[in-house]
């Protein structure tokens, strides 16, 4: 009975991890594809537009090690939830942005959430699986990176064409 509960728990871990990782990748691809539309809608100059991407990249890259270490110190599940909340709020604020300052700060906030989520999702995956199951889970994680990036470009183009 105990093994059955553990197996069911593991069955749900992978889809949750892959979905959250997919969302991070999808969001970045959508923003990348929609930069022209973002520039037009918010009347951004070239410098402001570059900061929409740079604010995210700098906070994500700069805090990635800290995000991973915080999972080790404070608990991976807790930091995963915190990262997901921060990323989700950042996404909401990006969607509601009406000026350069708001979208740049919101993208930086998203970067903080991603810097917590990305290493934590992989750590949770490594904790949850052993042996061949781990190899398959890591392969699925890697495949999600490619799929999320590719689909994000398509969805970004469609959304930029259909909606403001």
FENZIVEN-V621191 format. One record per pair of residues at least 4 apart in sequence whose C-alpha atoms are under 8 Angstrom apart, sorted by the first residue. I is the first residue (numbers start at 1). J is the second residue. D is the distance in whole Angstrom. If there is no record, write none. Layout:
i = (I I)
j = (J J)
d = (D D)
//
This chain:
i = (1 2 3 4 5 6 7 8 9 10 10 10 11 12 13 13 13 14 14 14 15 16 17 17 17 17 17 18 18 18 18 19 20 20 20 20 21 21 21 21 21 21 21 22 22 22 22 22 23 23 24 24 25 25 25 25 25 26 26 26 26 26 26 27 27 28 28 28 29 29 29 29 29 29 30 30 30 30 30 30 30 31 31 31 32 32 32 33 33 33 33 34 34 34 34 34 35 35 36 37 37 37 38 38 38 38 39 39 39 39 40 41 42 42 42 43 44 44 44 44 45 46 47 48 48 48 49 49 50 51 51 52 52 52 52 53 53 54 55 55 55 55 55 55 56 56 56 56 56 56 56 57 57 57 58 58 58 59 59 59 59 59 59 60 60 60 60 60 60 60 61 63 63 63 63 64 64 64 64 64 65 65 66 66 66 67 67 67 67 67 67 68 68 68 68 68 69 70 70 70 70 70 71 71 71 71 71 71 71 71 72 74 74 75 76 76 76 76 77 77 77 78 79 79 79 79 80 80 80 80 80 81 82 82 82 83 83 83 83 83 83 83 84 84 84 84 85 85 86 86 86 86 86 87 87 87 87 87 87 87 88 88 88 89 89 90 90 90 90 90 90 90 91 91 91 91 92 93 93 93 93 94 94 94 94 97 97 97 98 98 99 100 101 102 103 104 105 106 107 108 109 110 111 112 113 114 115 116 117 118 119 120 121 122 123 124 125 125 125 125 126 126 128 129 129 129 130 130 131 132 133 134 135 136 137 138 139 140 141 142 143 144 145 146 147 148 149 150 151 152 153 154 155 156 157 158 159 159 160)
j = (5 6 7 8 9 10 11 12 13 14 128 129 15 16 17 125 128 18 125 137 19 20 21 121 122 124 125 22 140 141 144 23 24 84 117 121 25 117 118 121 141 144 145 26 144 145 147 148 27 148 28 114 29 145 148 149 152 30 148 149 151 152 153 31 152 32 149 152 33 149 150 152 153 156 34 152 153 154 155 156 157 35 53 156 53 153 156 153 156 157 160 38 156 157 159 160 39 49 40 41 160 164 42 43 44 49 43 44 45 49 44 164 98 99 100 99 48 49 99 100 49 50 51 52 100 104 53 100 54 55 104 56 103 104 107 57 107 58 59 104 105 107 108 111 60 107 108 109 110 111 112 61 108 111 62 108 111 63 108 109 111 112 115 64 108 111 112 113 114 115 115 67 112 115 116 68 115 116 118 119 69 115 70 115 116 71 115 116 117 119 120 72 115 116 119 120 73 74 75 76 79 116 75 76 77 78 79 80 116 120 76 78 79 79 80 120 123 124 81 120 124 82 83 116 117 120 84 116 117 120 121 85 86 113 116 87 112 113 114 115 116 117 88 113 114 117 89 113 90 109 110 112 113 91 109 110 111 112 113 114 92 110 113 93 110 94 106 107 108 109 110 113 95 106 107 110 96 97 102 103 106 102 103 106 107 102 103 106 102 103 103 104 105 106 107 108 109 110 111 112 113 114 115 116 117 118 119 120 121 122 123 124 125 126 127 128 129 134 137 138 130 134 134 133 134 137 134 135 135 136 137 138 139 140 141 142 143 144 145 146 147 148 149 150 151 152 153 154 155 156 157 158 159 160 161 162 163 164 164)
d = (6 6 6 6 6 6 6 7 6 7 6 7 8 6 6 7 7 6 7 7 6 6 6 6 8 8 7 6 8 6 7 6 7 8 8 8 6 8 7 7 8 7 8 6 6 7 8 5 6 7 6 7 6 7 5 6 7 6 5 6 7 4 8 6 7 6 8 7 6 6 8 5 5 7 6 5 6 8 7 4 7 6 8 7 8 8 8 6 5 6 8 6 6 7 8 5 6 7 6 6 6 7 6 8 8 8 5 5 7 6 7 7 6 6 7 8 6 6 8 6 6 6 6 7 6 8 7 8 6 5 6 7 7 5 6 6 7 6 6 6 7 6 5 7 6 5 5 7 7 5 8 6 8 7 6 8 8 6 6 8 5 6 7 6 8 4 6 8 6 5 7 6 7 6 8 6 4 7 8 7 6 8 6 8 8 7 5 4 7 7 8 7 8 6 5 6 6 6 7 8 7 8 5 4 8 8 5 8 8 6 6 7 7 6 6 6 7 7 6 8 8 6 6 7 8 7 6 7 6 6 7 6 6 8 8 6 8 4 7 8 5 5 6 6 8 7 6 7 6 7 7 7 5 6 7 5 7 7 4 6 6 8 8 6 8 6 5 6 8 5 5 8 6 7 8 6 6 6 8 7 6 7 5 5 7 5 5 8 7 7 6 6 6 6 6 6 6 6 6 6 7 6 6 7 6 6 7 6 6 7 6 6 6 6 6 6 6 8 7 8 7 7 8 6 5 7 5 8 7 6 6 6 6 6 6 6 6 6 7 7 6 6 6 6 6 6 6 7 6 6 6 6 6 6 6 6 6 8 6)
//
